[in-house]
Amino acid sequence: MFKKILIANRGEIALRIIRTCREMGIKTVAVYSTADKDSLHVKFADEAVCIGPPPSKDSYLNIPNIIAACEITNADAIHPGYGFLSENSKFSRICQKHNIKFIGATPEQIDAMGDKSNAKDTMLKAEVPCVPGSAGLLADAEQAKGIAIEIGYPVIIKATAGGGGRGMRIVWKEEELAGHYESASKEAEAAFGNGAMYMEKYIEEPRHIEIQIAGDQYGKVCHLSERDCSIQRRHQKLMEETPSPFMTPELRERMGEAAIKAGLAVAYEGVGTVEFLVDKYRNFYFMEMNTRIQVEHPITEEVIDYDLIREQILIAAGVPISGKNYYPQLHAIECRINAEDPFNGFRPSPGRITTLHTPGGHGVRIDSHIYAGYTIPPNYDSMIAKVITMAQTREEAIMKMSRALGEFVVEGVKTTIPFHLRLMKDEKFLKGDYTTKFMESFDLKE
């Protein structure tokens, strides 16, 4: 087992990893930018090393500084959390060269699944259902037009190196295609240094349902059931729940089997997530695989009583998994609390938290790194907390969430708490009747 783990991340996920390490008797090293010197993850770790100024490229994405921090503290493993370097095969490879265990996928697995076009080819060979589209990357807009005629409009053009909705365009008719192709490619080139594109049939109003998997170093893969992530804005998730209100036992089995096939196809090592689009007829299609821990992992932990961070560490240390699949025993909901103004286009609201009161009680979990007096820096993602509730039924979990959100007081900055309070009372949400288009008709007047 590892003696000391460096956490190459910040905020709530860094604190989350530190807590599990402490329970396992493992020492921790926090890294931080000068903007994060007062963050809780810095205070709670056994050691802390400043790795640069506020911009991510100079700190949390600065591989030489992170490796140097690992070496001066004698850490024998690095946990990357999510975001930043968590799916960076170059970083995983450099860790290998320095005899530091990267707690996550191997460089080869990250490369296989990180490039969306390669990932789709791999899934097709593994007989995982995929959305009809181009066989590999598009040469140009003319080739895209020919394929669009074959599969039928609407289509979606995607950057192979894309993420967060960038380098992605929906095309409803042929005369729009060339312009959208060019603008999406330019956006992807600017954001990711790669303007290569591929195309798929656009699935209208789908559910976004993902399957949690775990794989060990000995070729075994299991699934831990689903999370419904359909409520999102600009491809950014706002709320997640498990089990999905759209799920059936038969669909869960089929999607679970497909996710295991996906993991076996790349000999997956670690904890990961296979994401699917599910249409109204419950046909599902592979979308992508995230080779890291997800923001929404706590709801899975709560419904099956399973510490996913602990599992990541054990797998990285060479401990085999049981190989059995897990199914939800409770219902759990997660609301992402961001420092944003939901009544002003979700505009970021960094600043000093003057007053803070977090909710508690049976079935309520808060994952957060904030405290009264903490200043939210403007340099990073605006998520400041996750509220997770769990109960015997979906109705109880929703009522518990409404109660918890009503107790949650954050003053000094705007937050998305009012949005989530309204969501918990929305008629369509209460019926479980929502898709990825939900936010387009949601009333956000103050």
C-alpha positions in Angstrom: 0.0 0.0 0.0 1.1 3.6 -0.7 2.8 5.5 2.2 2.1 9.0 0.8 -0.2 10.3 -1.9 0.0 13.7 -3.5 -3.3 15.1 -4.7 -2.9 17.0 -7.9 -6.1 18.9 -7.6 -7.9 21.5 -5.4 -11.2 22.3 -3.7 -13.8 19.7 -2.6 -12.3 16.7 -4.5 -8.9 17.2 -3.0 -10.5 17.3 0.5 -12.6 14.3 -0.4 -9.4 12.3 -1.3 -7.6 13.5 1.8 -10.4 12.1 4.0 -10.3 8.6 2.5 -6.5 8.6 2.7 -6.5 9.5 6.3 -9.0 6.6 7.0 -6.6 4.3 5.2 -3.6 5.5 7.2 -2.0 7.1 4.2 -0.2 10.4 4.5 -1.2 13.2 2.0 0.4 16.1 0.2 -1.7 19.0 -1.0 -0.5 21.2 -3.9 -1.9 24.7 -4.3 -1.7 27.9 -6.3 -1.2 31.2 -4.5 -4.9 31.8 -5.0 -5.7 28.7 -3.0 -3.3 29.2 0.0 -6.3 29.5 2.4 -8.3 26.5 1.0 -9.3 23.7 3.3 -7.5 21.0 1.3 -4.2 22.9 2.1 -5.1 23.0 5.9 -6.2 19.3 6.1 -3.3 17.6 4.3 -0.2 16.4 6.2 2.0 18.5 3.9 1.3 21.3 1.3 3.5 22.6 -1.5 2.8 25.8 -3.5 3.1 25.0 -7.2 2.6 28.4 -8.8 0.5 31.5 -9.4 -3.3 31.4 -9.9 -3.6 30.6 -13.7 -4.2 26.8 -14.0 -1.5 26.5 -16.7 1.1 27.8 -14.2 -0.1 25.7 -11.3 -2.6 22.8 -11.5 -1.6 22.0 -15.1 2.1 22.6 -14.5 3.5 19.0 -14.7 7.1 19.8 -13.8 6.1 21.6 -10.7 3.7 18.8 -9.6 6.4 16.1 -10.2 8.9 18.2 -8.3 6.4 18.5 -5.4 6.1 14.7 -5.4 9.8 14.2 -5.3 10.6 16.7 -2.5 7.9 15.2 -0.3 8.7 11.5 -1.2 5.2 10.8 -2.3 4.9 7.4 -4.0 1.6 8.0 -5.8 -0.5 10.9 -7.3 -4.3 11.1 -7.3 -5.4 13.5 -10.0 -9.1 13.9 -8.9 -11.2 15.1 -11.8 -10.5 17.8 -14.4 -7.0 19.3 -14.7 -4.6 16.4 -15.4 -6.9 13.5 -14.6 -7.2 12.4 -18.2 -3.9 13.6 -19.5 -2.0 10.6 -20.9 1.3 12.6 -21.0 1.1 13.2 -17.3 0.3 9.5 -16.6 3.3 8.5 -18.7 5.6 11.0 -16.9 4.5 9.6 -13.6 5.4 6.1 -14.8 8.9 7.3 -15.8 9.5 8.8 -12.4 8.2 5.6 -10.6 5.2 7.4 -9.2 2.0 5.5 -9.4 -0.8 7.4 -11.2 -4.0 6.6 -9.5 -6.1 6.3 -12.6 -6.1 4.8 -16.1 -2.9 3.9 -17.9 -1.6 6.2 -20.7 -2.8 3.7 -23.3 -6.3 3.5 -21.8 -6.5 7.3 -21.6 -5.4 7.6 -25.3 -7.8 4.9 -26.4 -10.8 6.6 -24.8 -9.8 10.3 -24.7 -10.0 10.7 -28.5 -13.7 10.4 -29.2 -13.2 9.1 -32.8 -10.8 6.3 -31.6 -13.2 5.5 -28.7 -16.1 5.1 -31.0 -14.1 2.7 -33.3 -13.1 0.7 -30.2 -16.7 0.5 -29.0 -18.0 -0.7 -32.4 -15.4 -3.5 -32.4 -16.5 -4.4 -28.9 -20.2 -4.5 -30.1 -21.2 -1.6 -27.8 -24.2 0.3 -29.4 -23.0 3.5 -31.0 -24.9 6.4 -32.7 -24.8 6.1 -36.5 -22.2 8.5 -38.0 -18.9 8.9 -39.8 -16.4 6.0 -39.7 -13.5 7.9 -38.2 -12.6 11.6 -38.7 -14.1 13.8 -41.5 -11.8 15.0 -44.3 -13.8 18.1 -44.9 -17.3 19.6 -45.0 -18.1 18.0 -48.4 -17.5 14.5 -47.0 -19.7 15.5 -44.0 -22.5 16.4 -46.4 -22.5 13.0 -48.1 -22.6 11.2 -44.7 -25.4 13.5 -43.5 -27.5 12.5 -46.5 -27.0 8.8 -45.7 -27.9 9.0 -42.0 -30.4 11.8 -42.2 -30.7 15.2 -40.6 -30.4 16.5 -37.9 -26.7 15.6 -37.3 -24.2 16.8 -34.8 -20.6 17.7 -35.7 -18.2 17.1 -32.8 -14.5 17.8 -32.2 -12.6 14.6 -31.6 -10.6 16.3 -28.8 -13.6 18.3 -27.5 -15.4 18.7 -24.2 -17.8 20.9 -22.3 -19.8 21.6 -25.4 -16.9 23.3 -27.3 -16.3 22.3 -30.9 -19.8 20.9 -31.2 -22.6 22.0 -33.6 -26.1 20.7 -34.3 -27.0 20.9 -38.0 -30.7 20.7 -39.0 -30.4 21.2 -42.8 -27.7 20.9 -45.5 -27.2 24.6 -46.3 -26.1 25.1 -42.6 -23.5 22.3 -42.6 -20.4 24.0 -44.2 -20.6 27.1 -42.0 -21.1 25.0 -38.8 -18.3 22.7 -39.7 -15.8 25.5 -40.2 -16.8 27.4 -37.0 -16.7 24.2 -34.8 -13.3 23.2 -36.2 -11.8 26.6 -35.6 -13.3 26.6 -32.0 -11.8 23.2 -31.3 -8.4 24.2 -32.8 -8.3 27.2 -30.5 -9.5 25.3 -27.4 -7.8 22.0 -27.7 -5.1 22.4 -30.4 -6.9 19.9 -32.6 -9.6 20.9 -35.1 -10.3 17.4 -36.3 -14.1 16.6 -36.5 -16.4 13.6 -36.7 -20.2 13.4 -37.1 -23.1 11.5 -35.7 -26.9 11.3 -36.1 -28.4 13.8 -33.6 -30.6 12.1 -31.0 -33.4 14.5 -30.2 -34.3 15.0 -26.5 -32.4 12.1 -25.1 -31.6 11.1 -21.5 -27.9 11.3 -20.5 -27.4 8.2 -18.4 -24.0 6.9 -17.4 -22.8 3.6 -15.9 -20.1 3.5 -13.2 -17.5 0.8 -13.7 -14.4 -0.5 -11.9 -11.6 -2.6 -13.4 -8.6 -4.1 -11.8 -5.1 -5.0 -13.0 -6.1 -8.6 -13.7 -8.6 -8.2 -16.4 -11.8 -8.1 -14.2 -14.5 -5.4 -14.8 -17.7 -4.8 -12.9 -20.5 -2.1 -13.0 -22.0 -0.2 -10.2 -25.3 0.8 -11.9 -26.4 4.1 -13.4 -26.6 7.8 -12.7 -29.0 10.1 -14.6 -27.3 13.3 -15.6 -29.9 14.7 -18.0 -30.5 18.0 -16.3 -27.7 20.2 -17.7 -27.0 23.6 -19.1 -24.7 24.0 -22.1 -23.6 20.4 -21.6 -22.6 21.1 -18.0 -24.4 18.9 -15.4 -26.5 20.7 -12.7 -28.2 17.8 -10.9 -27.8 14.0 -10.9 -29.7 11.1 -9.4 -29.6 7.4 -9.0 -31.4 5.2 -9.8 -32.7 7.0 -13.0 -36.5 7.4 -12.9 -36.4 6.4 -16.6 -34.6 3.1 -15.9 -36.1 -0.4 -16.0 -34.4 -3.5 -14.6 -34.0 -4.9 -18.1 -32.5 -1.7 -19.4 -30.1 -1.6 -16.4 -28.8 -5.1 -17.2 -28.3 -4.3 -20.9 -26.5 -1.0 -20.2 -24.4 -2.6 -17.5 -23.3 -5.3 -19.8 -22.4 -2.8 -22.5 -20.4 -0.7 -20.0 -18.5 -3.9 -18.9 -17.8 -4.6 -22.6 -16.4 -1.1 -23.0 -14.1 -1.6 -20.0 -12.9 -5.0 -21.2 -12.2 -3.6 -24.7 -9.4 -1.4 -23.3 -8.5 -3.7 -20.3 -9.6 -0.8 -18.1 -7.8 -0.3 -14.8 -9.4 2.0 -12.1 -12.7 3.6 -11.6 -14.4 5.1 -14.7 -17.7 6.0 -16.3 -19.2 5.0 -19.6 -21.7 7.6 -20.8 -24.7 6.9 -23.0 -27.5 8.8 -24.7 -30.8 7.0 -24.3 -33.7 7.8 -26.6 -37.4 7.8 -25.7 -37.7 4.2 -26.8 -34.9 3.2 -24.4 -32.4 2.5 -27.2 -29.0 3.5 -25.8 -25.9 4.7 -27.6 -22.3 5.0 -26.4 -21.3 8.7 -26.1 -17.9 8.7 -24.3 -15.9 7.1 -21.5 -14.4 9.2 -18.7 -11.3 7.5 -17.4 -11.4 9.2 -13.9 -13.6 9.8 -10.9 -16.7 11.8 -11.7 -18.0 14.9 -9.8 -21.3 13.0 -9.2 -19.6 9.9 -7.7 -21.1 10.4 -4.2 -24.6 9.4 -5.2 -23.4 6.0 -6.3 -21.4 5.7 -3.0 -24.6 6.4 -1.0 -26.9 3.9 -2.7 -24.5 1.0 -2.6 -22.4 1.9 0.5 -19.1 1.8 -1.5 -16.2 4.3 -1.2 -15.1 4.8 -4.8 -11.9 6.8 -3.8 -10.8 3.9 -1.6 -11.5 1.5 -4.5 -9.4 3.7 -6.8 -6.5 3.5 -4.4 -6.8 -0.2 -3.8 -6.9 -1.0 -7.5 -3.8 1.2 -8.1 -2.0 -0.7 -5.3 -2.8 -4.0 -7.1 -5.7 -5.2 -5.0 -8.2 -7.3 -7.2 -11.8 -6.3 -7.3 -14.6 -8.7 -6.3 -15.9 -8.7 -9.8 -19.6 -8.6 -8.8 -22.0 -5.9 -10.0 -23.7 -3.6 -7.6 -27.3 -2.3 -7.7 -28.9 0.7 -6.0 -30.5 -0.1 -2.6 -31.6 3.5 -1.9 -32.3 6.7 -3.9 -29.8 9.5 -4.0 -29.8 13.0 -5.5 -26.9 15.5 -5.9 -27.3 19.2 -6.5 -24.2 21.1 -7.6 -24.0 24.4 -5.8 -22.1 26.9 -7.9 -21.0 30.5 -7.1 -23.2 31.8 -9.9 -26.3 34.0 -10.3 -29.0 31.7 -11.8 -31.2 34.8 -12.5 -28.5 36.5 -14.5 -27.5 33.8 -17.0 -25.6 31.8 -14.4 -23.0 34.5 -14.3 -20.0 33.6 -12.1 -20.0 35.2 -8.6 -16.6 34.9 -7.0 -15.8 36.8 -3.8 -15.7 36.4 0.0 -18.2 34.3 1.9 -19.4 36.3 4.8 -21.8 33.9 6.4 -22.1 30.1 6.0 -24.5 27.6 7.4 -24.5 24.1 6.0 -27.4 21.7 6.3 -27.3 18.4 8.2 -29.6 15.6 9.5 -30.3 12.1 8.5 -29.5 11.3 4.9 -27.8 14.5 4.1 -24.1 14.7 2.9 -22.2 17.9 2.0 -19.0 17.7 0.0 -17.4 21.2 0.1 -14.2 23.1 0.8 -15.8 26.4 1.7 -16.1 28.2 5.1 -17.2 31.6 6.5 -14.4 34.0 5.5 -13.2 32.0 2.5 -12.7 33.9 -0.7 -13.8 32.1 -3.8 -11.1 32.8 -6.5 -12.2 33.8 -10.0 -9.6 31.5 -11.6 -11.3 28.1 -11.4 -14.6 26.2 -11.8 -17.4 27.9 -9.8 -18.6 24.8 -8.0 -18.3 25.4 -4.2 -20.3 22.5 -2.8 -22.3 19.4 -3.6 -25.5 18.6 -1.6 -26.3 14.9 -1.6 -29.5 13.4 -0.1 -30.4 9.8 0.2 -33.6 8.0 1.2 -35.7 4.9 0.7 -37.6 6.4 -2.2 -37.2 9.2 -4.8 -40.0 11.2 -3.3 -38.3 11.1 0.1 -34.9 12.0 -1.3 -36.5 15.1 -3.1 -38.3 16.2 0.1 -35.0 15.8 2.0 -33.2 17.8 -0.7 -35.7 20.6 -0.5 -35.3 20.7 3.3 -31.5 20.7 3.1 -31.4 23.4 0.5 -33.7 25.6 2.6 -31.2 25.3 5.5 -28.1 26.1 3.3 -27.1 29.7 3.8 -24.3 31.2 1.8 -23.9 35.0 2.0 -21.5 37.4 0.3 -21.8 35.7 -3.1 -24.7 34.6 -5.4 -25.2 30.8 -5.6 -27.4 28.3 -7.5 -29.3 27.3 -4.4 -32.5 29.2 -5.5 -32.4 27.4 -8.8 -32.2 24.0 -7.1 -35.0 24.9 -4.7 -37.2 25.7 -7.6 -36.1 22.5 -9.5 -37.2 20.3 -6.5 -40.8 21.7 -6.9 -41.0 21.5 -10.7 -43.9 19.3 -11.9 -42.0 17.6 -14.7 -39.0 17.0 -12.5 -41.2 15.5 -9.8 -42.7 13.1 -12.3 -39.2 12.1 -13.5 -40.2 13.5 -16.9 -37.0 15.3 -18.1 -34.4 15.0 -20.9 -31.2 17.0 -21.8 -33.6 19.7 -23.2 -35.2 20.3 -19.8 -33.4 23.6 -19.1 -34.6 25.1 -22.4 -38.2 25.4 -21.0 -37.4 25.8 -17.3 -38.7 29.1 -15.8 -35.8 31.0 -14.3 -37.5 34.3 -13.6 -36.6 35.7 -10.2 
